[in-house]
Amino acid sequence: QAQLVESGGGLVQAGGSLRLSCASSGGIFTNYVMGWFRQAPGKEREFVVAIDSSHIATNYARSVQGRFTISRDNARNTVYLQMNSLKPEDTAVYYCAASNLWSTNVNSYAYWGQGTQVTVSS
């Protein structure tokens, strides 16, 4: 059964860093685009970043460009999100997702994790 499990969320002060991990099982990693999305209270889920299956291409939302870095380890079936210089507006539930399309559209991602909370205090 395909499964994505996020970890690494928590509470951090503004300017701090967190590293999220997403472990995949059930065959939905190696050939898939892996993405991170986030959803703040009262807001729609929004695209954060994606990485293609070959590690070559990445696509960042403008709001996180230069602060967040996505990477993947295909040997461990894990994708990471390093978040630096965090701001209070980064507070959200962060979701890992998998797609067979190169896309920023939430509807293009068929597999989702349960989410991990990131809270940035001012």
VMD Tcl script that builds the backbone (N, CA, C; Angstrom):
set m [mol new atoms 366]
animate dup $m
set s [atomselect $m all]
$s set {name element resname resid chain x y z} {
  {N N GLN 1 A 0.847 -1.184 0.000}
  {CA C GLN 1 A 0.000 0.000 0.000}
  {C C GLN 1 A 0.885 1.237 0.000}
  {N N ALA 2 A 0.598 2.156 -0.927}
  {CA C ALA 2 A 1.379 3.375 -1.035}
  {C C ALA 2 A 1.171 4.256 0.188}
  {N N GLN 3 A 2.281 4.791 0.685}
  {CA C GLN 3 A 2.191 5.596 1.894}
  {C C GLN 3 A 3.310 6.629 1.919}
  {N N LEU 4 A 2.959 7.833 2.374}
  {CA C LEU 4 A 3.927 8.905 2.609}
  {C C LEU 4 A 3.782 9.340 4.060}
  {N N VAL 5 A 4.905 9.444 4.760}
  {CA C VAL 5 A 4.869 9.816 6.171}
  {C C VAL 5 A 5.859 10.948 6.409}
  {N N GLU 6 A 5.317 12.101 6.821}
  {CA C GLU 6 A 6.159 13.260 7.106}
  {C C GLU 6 A 6.597 13.256 8.569}
  {N N SER 7 A 7.726 13.904 8.805}
  {CA C SER 7 A 8.208 14.109 10.170}
  {C C SER 7 A 9.090 15.349 10.187}
  {N N GLY 8 A 9.365 15.844 11.381}
  {CA C GLY 8 A 10.299 16.954 11.526}
  {C C GLY 8 A 9.685 18.297 11.818}
  {N N GLY 9 A 8.368 18.371 11.852}
  {CA C GLY 9 A 7.741 19.639 12.166}
  {C C GLY 9 A 7.936 20.010 13.632}
  {N N GLY 10 A 7.537 21.228 13.970}
  {CA C GLY 10 A 7.661 21.672 15.351}
  {C C GLY 10 A 7.506 23.164 15.475}
  {N N LEU 11 A 7.885 23.645 16.641}
  {CA C LEU 11 A 7.800 25.075 16.956}
  {C C LEU 11 A 9.203 25.665 16.903}
  {N N VAL 12 A 9.347 26.769 16.199}
  {CA C VAL 12 A 10.644 27.417 16.069}
  {C C VAL 12 A 10.448 28.923 16.067}
  {N N GLN 13 A 11.438 29.637 16.523}
  {CA C GLN 13 A 11.378 31.090 16.497}
  {C C GLN 13 A 11.688 31.616 15.097}
  {N N ALA 14 A 11.182 32.791 14.813}
  {CA C ALA 14 A 11.468 33.431 13.531}
  {C C ALA 14 A 12.979 33.523 13.335}
  {N N GLY 15 A 13.412 33.224 12.115}
  {CA C GLY 15 A 14.825 33.199 11.803}
  {C C GLY 15 A 15.466 31.838 11.975}
  {N N GLY 16 A 14.743 30.921 12.589}
  {CA C GLY 16 A 15.276 29.599 12.834}
  {C C GLY 16 A 15.111 28.667 11.646}
  {N N SER 17 A 15.474 27.402 11.866}
  {CA C SER 17 A 15.454 26.406 10.801}
  {C C SER 17 A 14.760 25.128 11.260}
  {N N LEU 18 A 14.218 24.428 10.307}
  {CA C LEU 18 A 13.665 23.091 10.513}
  {C C LEU 18 A 13.951 22.272 9.272}
  {N N ARG 19 A 14.035 20.954 9.468}
  {CA C ARG 19 A 14.200 20.047 8.332}
  {C C ARG 19 A 13.080 19.023 8.381}
  {N N LEU 20 A 12.254 19.018 7.358}
  {CA C LEU 20 A 11.182 18.054 7.239}
  {C C LEU 20 A 11.653 16.864 6.417}
  {N N SER 21 A 11.144 15.713 6.771}
  {CA C SER 21 A 11.422 14.499 6.010}
  {C C SER 21 A 10.109 13.861 5.599}
  {N N CYS 22 A 10.149 13.148 4.494}
  {CA C CYS 22 A 8.969 12.411 4.022}
  {C C CYS 22 A 9.448 11.061 3.518}
  {N N ALA 23 A 9.063 10.029 4.224}
  {CA C ALA 23 A 9.442 8.671 3.859}
  {C C ALA 23 A 8.324 8.024 3.059}
  {N N SER 24 A 8.716 7.387 1.973}
  {CA C SER 24 A 7.732 6.777 1.076}
  {C C SER 24 A 7.845 5.266 1.099}
  {N N SER 25 A 6.734 4.616 0.935}
  {CA C SER 25 A 6.718 3.163 0.808}
  {C C SER 25 A 5.629 2.767 -0.184}
  {N N GLY 26 A 5.675 1.537 -0.628}
  {CA C GLY 26 A 4.650 1.066 -1.542}
  {C C GLY 26 A 4.889 1.418 -2.992}
  {N N GLY 27 A 6.150 1.758 -3.331}
  {CA C GLY 27 A 6.489 1.940 -4.736}
  {C C GLY 27 A 6.157 3.286 -5.339}
  {N N ILE 28 A 5.934 4.300 -4.510}
  {CA C ILE 28 A 5.561 5.602 -5.083}
  {C C ILE 28 A 6.650 6.623 -4.861}
  {N N PHE 29 A 7.891 6.278 -5.211}
  {CA C PHE 29 A 8.918 7.275 -5.010}
  {C C PHE 29 A 9.823 7.461 -6.216}
  {N N THR 30 A 10.532 6.453 -6.586}
  {CA C THR 30 A 11.649 6.600 -7.513}
  {C C THR 30 A 11.275 7.321 -8.806}
  {N N ASN 31 A 10.164 6.989 -9.393}
  {CA C ASN 31 A 9.787 7.553 -10.691}
  {C C ASN 31 A 8.771 8.684 -10.585}
  {N N TYR 32 A 8.602 9.193 -9.381}
  {CA C TYR 32 A 7.586 10.216 -9.157}
  {C C TYR 32 A 8.202 11.582 -8.870}
  {N N VAL 33 A 7.509 12.606 -9.293}
  {CA C VAL 33 A 7.786 13.956 -8.828}
  {C C VAL 33 A 7.326 14.034 -7.371}
  {N N MET 34 A 8.189 14.576 -6.542}
  {CA C MET 34 A 7.846 14.733 -5.129}
  {C C MET 34 A 7.685 16.218 -4.821}
  {N N GLY 35 A 6.618 16.537 -4.137}
  {CA C GLY 35 A 6.353 17.932 -3.830}
  {C C GLY 35 A 6.035 18.151 -2.369}
  {N N TRP 36 A 6.210 19.390 -1.957}
  {CA C TRP 36 A 5.768 19.836 -0.638}
  {C C TRP 36 A 4.724 20.937 -0.839}
  {N N PHE 37 A 3.659 20.821 -0.088}
  {CA C PHE 37 A 2.609 21.816 -0.050}
  {C C PHE 37 A 2.408 22.231 1.402}
  {N N ARG 38 A 1.688 23.314 1.589}
  {CA C ARG 38 A 1.368 23.737 2.956}
  {C C ARG 38 A -0.021 24.346 2.999}
  {N N GLN 39 A -0.616 24.269 4.173}
  {CA C GLN 39 A -1.953 24.827 4.363}
  {C C GLN 39 A -2.031 25.499 5.719}
  {N N ALA 40 A -2.259 26.793 5.686}
  {CA C ALA 40 A -2.442 27.568 6.912}
  {C C ALA 40 A -3.925 27.596 7.262}
  {N N PRO 41 A -4.258 27.838 8.524}
  {CA C PRO 41 A -5.671 27.870 8.933}
  {C C PRO 41 A -6.468 28.864 8.107}
  {N N GLY 42 A -7.589 28.401 7.575}
  {CA C GLY 42 A -8.470 29.278 6.815}
  {C C GLY 42 A -8.026 29.560 5.399}
  {N N LYS 43 A -6.934 28.921 4.978}
  {CA C LYS 43 A -6.415 29.161 3.636}
  {C C LYS 43 A -6.393 27.872 2.825}
  {N N GLU 44 A -6.289 28.014 1.517}
  {CA C GLU 44 A -6.205 26.855 0.648}
  {C C GLU 44 A -4.787 26.264 0.706}
  {N N ARG 45 A -4.720 24.999 0.386}
  {CA C ARG 45 A -3.416 24.346 0.321}
  {C C ARG 45 A -2.628 24.955 -0.840}
  {N N GLU 46 A -1.371 25.288 -0.588}
  {CA C GLU 46 A -0.576 25.942 -1.606}
  {C C GLU 46 A 0.726 25.200 -1.876}
  {N N PHE 47 A 1.177 25.315 -3.104}
  {CA C PHE 47 A 2.417 24.703 -3.534}
  {C C PHE 47 A 3.601 25.388 -2.875}
  {N N VAL 48 A 4.577 24.591 -2.456}
  {CA C VAL 48 A 5.807 25.126 -1.882}
  {C C VAL 48 A 6.996 24.839 -2.803}
  {N N VAL 49 A 7.184 23.572 -3.141}
  {CA C VAL 49 A 8.347 23.194 -3.948}
  {C C VAL 49 A 8.147 21.789 -4.477}
  {N N ALA 50 A 8.783 21.493 -5.610}
  {CA C ALA 50 A 8.763 20.145 -6.169}
  {C C ALA 50 A 10.148 19.808 -6.715}
  {N N ILE 51 A 10.411 18.505 -6.764}
  {CA C ILE 51 A 11.666 18.009 -7.327}
  {C C ILE 51 A 11.347 16.830 -8.238}
  {N N ASP 52 A 12.013 16.767 -9.371}
  {CA C ASP 52 A 11.702 15.682 -10.303}
  {C C ASP 52 A 12.420 14.406 -9.877}
  {N N SER 53 A 12.099 13.329 -10.559}
  {CA C SER 53 A 12.588 12.014 -10.149}
  {C C SER 53 A 14.096 11.867 -10.298}
  {N N SER 54 A 14.697 12.659 -11.175}
  {CA C SER 54 A 16.133 12.536 -11.436}
  {C C SER 54 A 16.965 13.551 -10.666}
  {N N HIS 55 A 16.384 14.292 -9.776}
  {CA C HIS 55 A 17.057 15.312 -8.969}
  {C C HIS 55 A 17.489 16.527 -9.788}
  {N N ILE 56 A 17.174 16.595 -11.048}
  {CA C ILE 56 A 17.705 17.653 -11.884}
  {C C ILE 56 A 16.892 18.935 -11.763}
  {N N ALA 57 A 15.603 18.798 -11.798}
  {CA C ALA 57 A 14.743 19.973 -11.823}
  {C C ALA 57 A 14.086 20.205 -10.470}
  {N N THR 58 A 14.052 21.459 -10.076}
  {CA C THR 58 A 13.300 21.868 -8.892}
  {C C THR 58 A 12.493 23.102 -9.246}
  {N N ASN 59 A 11.438 23.318 -8.502}
  {CA C ASN 59 A 10.575 24.475 -8.729}
  {C C ASN 59 A 10.106 24.966 -7.377}
  {N N TYR 60 A 10.436 26.208 -7.057}
  {CA C TYR 60 A 10.100 26.774 -5.761}
  {C C TYR 60 A 9.043 27.860 -5.900}
  {N N ALA 61 A 8.145 27.911 -4.958}
  {CA C ALA 61 A 7.259 29.059 -4.854}
  {C C ALA 61 A 8.093 30.292 -4.536}
  {N N ARG 62 A 7.670 31.416 -5.050}
  {CA C ARG 62 A 8.435 32.639 -4.864}
  {C C ARG 62 A 8.595 32.982 -3.376}
  {N N SER 63 A 7.610 32.632 -2.596}
  {CA C SER 63 A 7.626 32.998 -1.179}
  {C C SER 63 A 8.700 32.263 -0.380}
  {N N VAL 64 A 9.220 31.163 -0.916}
  {CA C VAL 64 A 10.223 30.400 -0.180}
  {C C VAL 64 A 11.557 30.349 -0.909}
  {N N GLN 65 A 11.605 30.910 -2.097}
  {CA C GLN 65 A 12.835 30.904 -2.898}
  {C C GLN 65 A 13.987 31.507 -2.101}
  {N N GLY 66 A 15.108 30.788 -2.066}
  {CA C GLY 66 A 16.286 31.270 -1.354}
  {C C GLY 66 A 16.313 30.917 0.118}
  {N N ARG 67 A 15.208 30.426 0.654}
  {CA C ARG 67 A 15.158 30.062 2.079}
  {C C ARG 67 A 14.962 28.567 2.272}
  {N N PHE 68 A 14.219 27.936 1.382}
  {CA C PHE 68 A 13.920 26.509 1.481}
  {C C PHE 68 A 14.717 25.753 0.419}
  {N N THR 69 A 15.081 24.518 0.751}
  {CA C THR 69 A 15.782 23.659 -0.191}
  {C C THR 69 A 15.194 22.259 -0.145}
  {N N ILE 70 A 14.815 21.753 -1.302}
  {CA C ILE 70 A 14.293 20.391 -1.390}
  {C C ILE 70 A 15.402 19.470 -1.885}
  {N N SER 71 A 15.401 18.262 -1.382}
  {CA C SER 71 A 16.337 17.251 -1.858}
  {C C SER 71 A 15.668 15.890 -1.712}
  {N N ARG 72 A 16.222 14.908 -2.387}
  {CA C ARG 72 A 15.654 13.562 -2.293}
  {C C ARG 72 A 16.777 12.547 -2.296}
  {N N ASP 73 A 16.537 11.455 -1.609}
  {CA C ASP 73 A 17.458 10.326 -1.559}
  {C C ASP 73 A 16.692 9.121 -2.067}
  {N N ASN 74 A 16.915 8.780 -3.310}
  {CA C ASN 74 A 16.150 7.680 -3.903}
  {C C ASN 74 A 16.509 6.331 -3.269}
  {N N ALA 75 A 17.702 6.217 -2.722}
  {CA C ALA 75 A 18.078 4.964 -2.060}
  {C C ALA 75 A 17.297 4.759 -0.769}
  {N N ARG 76 A 16.908 5.853 -0.151}
  {CA C ARG 76 A 16.144 5.776 1.103}
  {C C ARG 76 A 14.666 6.085 0.900}
  {N N ASN 77 A 14.264 6.328 -0.344}
  {CA C ASN 77 A 12.863 6.665 -0.634}
  {C C ASN 77 A 12.376 7.812 0.249}
  {N N THR 78 A 13.212 8.820 0.376}
  {CA C THR 78 A 12.907 9.921 1.276}
  {C C THR 78 A 13.172 11.254 0.581}
  {N N VAL 79 A 12.287 12.191 0.803}
  {CA C VAL 79 A 12.471 13.554 0.323}
  {C C VAL 79 A 12.547 14.473 1.536}
  {N N TYR 80 A 13.374 15.499 1.421}
  {CA C TYR 80 A 13.624 16.406 2.534}
  {C C TYR 80 A 13.263 17.832 2.139}
  {N N LEU 81 A 12.923 18.610 3.154}
  {CA C LEU 81 A 12.718 20.032 2.957}
  {C C LEU 81 A 13.468 20.764 4.064}
  {N N GLN 82 A 14.577 21.386 3.691}
  {CA C GLN 82 A 15.333 22.207 4.621}
  {C C GLN 82 A 14.767 23.610 4.586}
  {N N MET 83 A 14.331 24.094 5.731}
  {CA C MET 83 A 13.698 25.407 5.812}
  {C C MET 83 A 14.543 26.298 6.713}
  {N N ASN 84 A 15.082 27.345 6.134}
  {CA C ASN 84 A 15.904 28.306 6.861}
  {C C ASN 84 A 15.232 29.670 6.884}
  {N N SER 85 A 15.705 30.527 7.755}
  {CA C SER 85 A 15.169 31.899 7.857}
  {C C SER 85 A 13.649 31.894 7.921}
  {N N LEU 86 A 13.120 31.053 8.778}
  {CA C LEU 86 A 11.676 30.892 8.852}
  {C C LEU 86 A 11.000 32.161 9.341}
  {N N LYS 87 A 9.810 32.388 8.818}
  {CA C LYS 87 A 9.015 33.562 9.153}
  {C C LYS 87 A 7.683 33.098 9.743}
  {N N PRO 88 A 7.042 33.958 10.526}
  {CA C PRO 88 A 5.722 33.576 11.066}
  {C C PRO 88 A 4.728 33.188 9.970}
  {N N GLU 89 A 4.832 33.791 8.818}
  {CA C GLU 89 A 3.906 33.454 7.727}
  {C C GLU 89 A 4.175 32.084 7.111}
  {N N ASP 90 A 5.241 31.426 7.520}
  {CA C ASP 90 A 5.490 30.052 7.092}
  {C C ASP 90 A 4.709 29.044 7.946}
  {N N THR 91 A 4.063 29.516 8.984}
  {CA C THR 91 A 3.286 28.637 9.851}
  {C C THR 91 A 2.167 27.968 9.067}
  {N N ALA 92 A 2.141 26.641 9.112}
  {CA C ALA 92 A 1.156 25.869 8.353}
  {C C ALA 92 A 1.359 24.385 8.639}
  {N N VAL 93 A 0.424 23.594 8.165}
  {CA C VAL 93 A 0.645 22.157 8.091}
  {C C VAL 93 A 1.316 21.881 6.748}
  {N N TYR 94 A 2.425 21.179 6.802}
  {CA C TYR 94 A 3.190 20.881 5.591}
  {C C TYR 94 A 2.921 19.446 5.164}
  {N N TYR 95 A 2.618 19.287 3.878}
  {CA C TYR 95 A 2.276 17.988 3.321}
  {C C TYR 95 A 3.281 17.591 2.244}
  {N N CYS 96 A 3.638 16.348 2.272}
  {CA C CYS 96 A 4.431 15.737 1.218}
  {C C CYS 96 A 3.462 15.074 0.234}
  {N N ALA 97 A 3.796 15.118 -1.061}
  {CA C ALA 97 A 2.904 14.543 -2.063}
  {C C ALA 97 A 3.713 13.997 -3.229}
  {N N ALA 98 A 3.106 13.068 -3.955}
  {CA C ALA 98 A 3.750 12.434 -5.099}
  {C C ALA 98 A 2.863 12.520 -6.328}
  {N N SER 99 A 3.508 12.768 -7.457}
  {CA C SER 99 A 2.779 12.916 -8.715}
  {C C SER 99 A 3.582 12.311 -9.858}
  {N N ASN 100 A 2.886 11.874 -10.898}
  {CA C ASN 100 A 3.586 11.454 -12.114}
  {C C ASN 100 A 3.591 12.572 -13.152}
  {N N LEU 101 A 3.248 13.781 -12.714}
  {CA C LEU 101 A 3.287 14.954 -13.582}
  {C C LEU 101 A 4.206 16.009 -12.967}
  {N N TRP 102 A 4.858 16.777 -13.821}
  {CA C TRP 102 A 5.644 17.920 -13.353}
  {C C TRP 102 A 4.680 19.086 -13.203}
  {N N SER 103 A 4.264 19.353 -11.978}
  {CA C SER 103 A 3.150 20.271 -11.776}
  {C C SER 103 A 3.239 20.949 -10.421}
  {N N THR 104 A 2.657 22.155 -10.352}
  {CA C THR 104 A 2.486 22.848 -9.069}
  {C C THR 104 A 1.045 22.772 -8.598}
  {N N ASN 105 A 0.210 22.104 -9.362}
  {CA C ASN 105 A -1.221 22.037 -9.069}
  {C C ASN 105 A -1.504 20.929 -8.067}
  {N N VAL 106 A -2.182 21.266 -7.005}
  {CA C VAL 106 A -2.483 20.284 -5.964}
  {C C VAL 106 A -3.251 19.094 -6.525}
  {N N ASN 107 A -4.057 19.321 -7.540}
  {CA C ASN 107 A -4.881 18.247 -8.108}
  {C C ASN 107 A -4.076 17.259 -8.940}
  {N N SER 108 A -2.839 17.589 -9.237}
  {CA C SER 108 A -1.981 16.689 -10.008}
  {C C SER 108 A -1.293 15.651 -9.140}
  {N N TYR 109 A -1.397 15.800 -7.839}
  {CA C TYR 109 A -0.709 14.915 -6.905}
  {C C TYR 109 A -1.689 13.891 -6.360}
  {N N ALA 110 A -1.410 12.622 -6.632}
  {CA C ALA 110 A -2.350 11.556 -6.285}
  {C C ALA 110 A -2.128 11.004 -4.876}
  {N N TYR 111 A -0.918 11.163 -4.367}
  {CA C TYR 111 A -0.579 10.563 -3.077}
  {C C TYR 111 A -0.152 11.669 -2.104}
  {N N TRP 112 A -0.650 11.547 -0.880}
  {CA C TRP 112 A -0.409 12.579 0.117}
  {C C TRP 112 A -0.067 11.947 1.465}
  {N N GLY 113 A 0.803 12.653 2.193}
  {CA C GLY 113 A 1.033 12.289 3.577}
  {C C GLY 113 A -0.015 12.911 4.474}
  {N N GLN 114 A 0.122 12.642 5.770}
  {CA C GLN 114 A -0.865 13.127 6.738}
  {C C GLN 114 A -0.585 14.550 7.184}
  {N N GLY 115 A 0.606 15.051 6.892}
  {CA C GLY 115 A 0.962 16.417 7.243}
  {C C GLY 115 A 1.724 16.510 8.547}
  {N N THR 116 A 2.531 17.556 8.654}
  {CA C THR 116 A 3.260 17.836 9.888}
  {C C THR 116 A 3.183 19.336 10.155}
  {N N GLN 117 A 2.917 19.685 11.399}
  {CA C GLN 117 A 2.700 21.086 11.758}
  {C C GLN 117 A 4.036 21.808 11.915}
  {N N VAL 118 A 4.118 22.969 11.303}
  {CA C VAL 118 A 5.252 23.874 11.490}
  {C C VAL 118 A 4.698 25.190 12.035}
  {N N THR 119 A 5.207 25.601 13.170}
  {CA C THR 119 A 4.773 26.844 13.785}
  {C C THR 119 A 5.986 27.724 14.014}
  {N N VAL 120 A 5.919 28.943 13.490}
  {CA C VAL 120 A 7.024 29.883 13.628}
  {C C VAL 120 A 6.543 31.055 14.479}
  {N N SER 121 A 7.169 31.243 15.609}
  {CA C SER 121 A 6.770 32.316 16.511}
  {C C SER 121 A 7.576 33.574 16.220}
  {N N SER 122 A 6.936 34.705 16.471}
  {CA C SER 122 A 7.613 35.988 16.196}
  {C C SER 122 A 8.374 36.483 17.407}
}
mol reanalyze $m
mol bondsrecalc $m
mol representation Tube
mol addrep $m
